[in-house]
Amino acid sequence: MKAIRLYGLKRCSTCVKAMAWLDEHGQPYEFTDYRDEPVPGPVLAGWKNELGGWEKLVNRASMTWRNLPEARKSPKDDAEWLALIAEFPTLVRRPVRVDADGRVSVGFSAKKYDELEG
């Protein structure tokens, strides 16, 4: 069984819950804290494409987003989005889950993970 790749922040309570769920269900995973190991731009762009846009990948309800100057909240292209995420990695929704087939999902709930695991 191939491992799930989980990306987030090691102290994020939602990431901790997701890892606990995977542990409880015997699902192997590899965790990457994207503050310690920034996600390369092409990978972020791939996630954006898989999810259906930057709006699905970036948490606009976060304090980080709310504290941005208004001018920074309207990136015009992928390069501006990538620069914003490089500067503020906490903007990415957590956790990002990439399964063995490359399917990407964001966030955690037990119901959602039950559905993903089928």
N, C-alpha and C positions, 0 to 999 in steps of 0.2 A: 504494500500500500504506500503510495507516494504521500509525502507530507504536504500539508497545507502551509502556505506562506501567510503569516500574519504580520502586518505592519502597524505601528502605532507608537505610543509612548509607554514606557515601562511602568510609570506611576499613574497612568490613566485608569480610572476605576472601570470604565467600560471595557478596556483592553484586558484588564485583570479578570473580569467576568467572562469574557470570551475565552481566554486561556483556561480558566477553571472549567468551563463547559466542555472544551475540547479534551482536557485531561479526564474529566468524569466519563466521557463517552469513548475513551480509548483512541482518540484521533491524534495521530502524530502531527506535529506542526513545528515550524521554525518561526521564531519571532525576531523581528528587526525593529529596533527603536530608531525612528527616522530623524531623531535629533543627533544620535551618535553616528548613524550611517545614512546620510541624506540619500533619498531616492533619486536616481538619475532622471533628467528631464524626459528622455524618450520613454521611460517606464511610466512616469506620471502622465504623459500625453496618451499612452496606451490605455491607462486606467480611465482617463477622461473619455476616450473613444468608446471603451467597453461599457461605461456607465451612462453615456449619453450627454456628456457636456461637463464643463467645469463646475456648473451649479450643483451637480450631483456629487462631485468630489470635494468641494470646498464647503465648510460649515459656516454658513452666513449667520448663524445664531450664536456663534462663539464670541467670547469677550475680545479675542484677538481681532476678529472682523469688525465688531462694533467700535473698537478703539482706533481703527484705521481712519486716516483723513478721508473725507468723501472722494477726493480726487483719485485715491488709490483703489476705490471700490468698483471701478469700471475698467478693468483691463481690456484693451482693444484686440489683443491677439494672444496666441499661445505663448509667445515669448514674454509678454507682460505677466501672464498668469504664472508662468514658470519662475520668473524673477520674484514675484510676490511670495510664492510658496517657498522658494529658496531662502528668502529673508525671514519668513514666518511659517515654519513647518507645522505649527500647531493649527494652521488653517485647514489642513486635510482632515476630513472626517475620520473618526477612529472607531474601531480598527478597520483597516483595509484587509480584506481576506481574498487571497488568490488561491483557487483550488488547483488540483493536479492537472486539470484540463485548461487552466488559464482563465477561468471565469472569475470575474471580479465582483465583489460586493462590499458595501460599507456599512458600518454600524453593527450593533449586536442586540439581539434578543434571543431568548431560548427558542421561541417559536420559529424565528427566522432560521436559526441554525438547524433546528429539527427539519425544516423544509429543505434546506440546502443539502443536508445529508441523506434525505429521502428515507 
